[in-house]
Amino acid sequence: MKAFILGLCFFAMALYVANAQSMNDEQKILALSKQKWVWMADKNVDALNALFDTKSVFVHMGGSWGKTQELSIIKSGGIWYKKAGVYTASVNIIGNTAILLNDIDLLAVVGGNEVTHAFMVTEVYIKENDTWKMGSLTFSQLLRPVKMK
């Protein structure tokens, strides 16, 4: 009986540790995503270059492209992500992949015009050698009204 209870305690502790590690990764991804919006607003292509995986892809309303073009567009101001108002963010971790959903209003300058759109942004991160890298960033326009003032 004691062995059973002791085994049950170890099992519960293992579940707790596994959950704590998962929550820790979720918190890391949420913080990384939040920092990414700041780097994008600041046009900090050096930090973004380190975050974006070599094979990363970006899907926008006007097309899709890879890392080199995304960094070039940000650096040149072709798209200036001025401010992202994030209303909700959730993370699902599957193995070494994290999928983050952000409900945002994005204030941006595109082609010299200031625009604000409501988006559900999907971010995919891959963990390699204990480091999270972005593999994909997709903007899906929402039909809800813009909340940001």
C-alpha positions as CSV (number, residue, x, y, z in Angstrom):
1,M,0.0,0.0,0.0
2,K,2.8,2.4,0.9
3,A,4.6,1.5,-2.4
4,F,1.4,2.3,-4.3
5,I,0.9,5.7,-2.6
6,L,4.6,6.5,-3.0
7,G,4.3,5.6,-6.7
8,L,1.2,7.7,-7.1
9,C,3.1,10.7,-5.5
10,F,6.0,10.3,-7.9
11,F,3.6,10.1,-10.8
12,A,1.8,13.2,-9.7
13,M,5.1,15.0,-9.3
14,A,6.2,13.9,-12.8
15,L,3.0,15.3,-14.2
16,Y,3.5,18.6,-12.3
17,V,7.1,18.9,-13.6
18,A,6.0,18.2,-17.1
19,N,3.2,20.7,-16.9
20,A,5.5,23.3,-15.3
21,Q,8.0,22.9,-18.2
22,S,5.3,23.2,-20.7
23,M,3.9,26.3,-19.0
24,N,7.4,27.7,-19.0
25,D,7.7,27.2,-22.7
26,E,4.3,28.8,-23.2
27,Q,5.4,31.8,-21.2
28,K,8.6,32.0,-23.2
29,I,6.7,32.0,-26.5
30,L,4.2,34.7,-25.3
31,A,7.1,36.9,-24.2
32,L,9.0,36.3,-27.4
33,S,5.9,37.2,-29.5
34,K,5.4,40.3,-27.5
35,Q,9.0,41.3,-28.0
36,K,8.8,40.5,-31.7
37,W,6.0,43.2,-32.1
38,V,8.4,45.7,-30.5
39,W,11.2,44.7,-32.8
40,M,8.9,45.0,-35.8
41,A,7.7,48.5,-34.7
42,D,11.4,49.6,-34.1
43,K,12.5,48.0,-37.5
44,N,15.1,46.1,-35.5
45,V,16.1,43.7,-38.3
46,D,19.1,42.4,-36.5
47,A,17.0,41.0,-33.7
48,L,14.4,39.7,-36.1
49,N,17.1,38.1,-38.2
50,A,18.1,36.1,-35.2
51,L,14.5,35.2,-34.4
52,F,13.4,34.2,-37.9
53,D,14.5,30.7,-39.1
54,T,16.3,30.6,-42.4
55,K,13.3,28.7,-43.9
56,S,10.7,30.9,-42.3
57,V,7.6,32.1,-44.4
58,F,5.4,35.1,-44.0
59,V,1.8,35.4,-45.3
60,H,0.3,38.9,-45.7
61,M,-2.8,40.3,-47.4
62,G,-0.7,41.1,-50.4
63,G,1.3,37.9,-50.8
64,S,3.7,35.5,-49.2
65,W,7.5,35.4,-49.1
66,G,10.6,34.2,-47.1
67,K,12.9,35.6,-44.5
68,T,15.1,37.7,-46.7
69,Q,12.2,39.6,-48.3
70,E,10.4,40.1,-45.0
71,L,13.5,41.7,-43.4
72,S,14.1,43.8,-46.5
73,I,10.5,45.1,-46.4
74,I,10.8,45.9,-42.7
75,K,14.2,47.6,-43.1
76,S,13.0,49.7,-46.1
77,G,9.8,50.7,-44.4
78,G,7.7,49.0,-47.2
79,I,5.6,47.8,-44.2
80,W,6.1,49.6,-40.9
81,Y,4.4,47.7,-38.1
82,K,3.9,50.8,-35.9
83,K,1.7,49.3,-33.2
84,A,0.1,45.9,-32.5
85,G,-2.8,46.1,-30.0
86,V,-2.9,42.5,-28.8
87,Y,-6.3,41.5,-27.2
88,T,-5.8,37.8,-26.7
89,A,-2.9,35.4,-27.2
90,S,-2.9,31.6,-26.8
91,V,-0.2,29.0,-27.3
92,N,-0.4,25.3,-28.1
93,I,2.8,23.3,-27.9
94,I,3.1,20.1,-29.9
95,G,6.4,18.4,-29.4
96,N,9.1,21.0,-30.4
97,T,6.5,23.2,-32.2
98,A,4.6,26.1,-30.7
99,I,1.6,27.6,-32.4
100,L,0.6,31.0,-31.1
101,L,-2.6,32.8,-32.0
102,N,-2.9,36.6,-31.5
103,D,-6.1,38.6,-31.9
104,I,-4.7,42.0,-32.8
105,D,-5.4,45.4,-34.3
106,L,-2.4,46.4,-36.3
107,L,-1.6,50.0,-37.0
108,A,0.9,50.0,-39.9
109,V,2.2,52.1,-42.7
110,V,2.0,50.3,-46.0
111,G,3.2,52.0,-49.2
112,G,3.2,55.3,-47.4
113,N,-0.5,55.0,-46.2
114,E,-1.4,54.5,-42.5
115,V,-3.9,51.6,-42.1
116,T,-5.4,49.7,-39.2
117,H,-6.7,46.2,-39.6
118,A,-8.1,43.5,-37.3
119,F,-6.1,40.3,-37.7
120,M,-5.8,36.8,-36.2
121,V,-2.0,36.3,-36.4
122,T,-0.7,32.8,-36.4
123,E,2.9,32.4,-35.3
124,V,4.7,29.1,-35.5
125,Y,7.9,28.5,-33.5
126,I,10.2,25.6,-33.6
127,K,12.5,24.7,-30.7
128,E,16.0,23.6,-31.6
129,N,18.8,23.3,-29.0
130,D,16.6,25.0,-26.4
131,T,16.1,28.0,-28.6
132,W,12.8,29.0,-30.2
133,K,12.9,30.2,-33.8
134,M,10.0,31.6,-35.8
135,G,9.0,29.3,-38.7
136,S,5.9,31.1,-39.9
137,L,3.9,34.3,-39.4
138,T,0.5,34.6,-41.1
139,F,-2.0,37.5,-41.0
140,S,-5.6,36.5,-41.4
141,Q,-7.9,39.5,-41.6
142,L,-10.9,39.4,-39.2
143,L,-14.3,40.8,-40.0
144,R,-14.8,42.3,-36.5
145,P,-14.5,46.1,-36.2
146,V,-11.2,47.6,-35.2
147,K,-11.0,48.2,-31.4
148,M,-7.9,50.3,-31.3
149,K,-8.3,54.0,-31.0
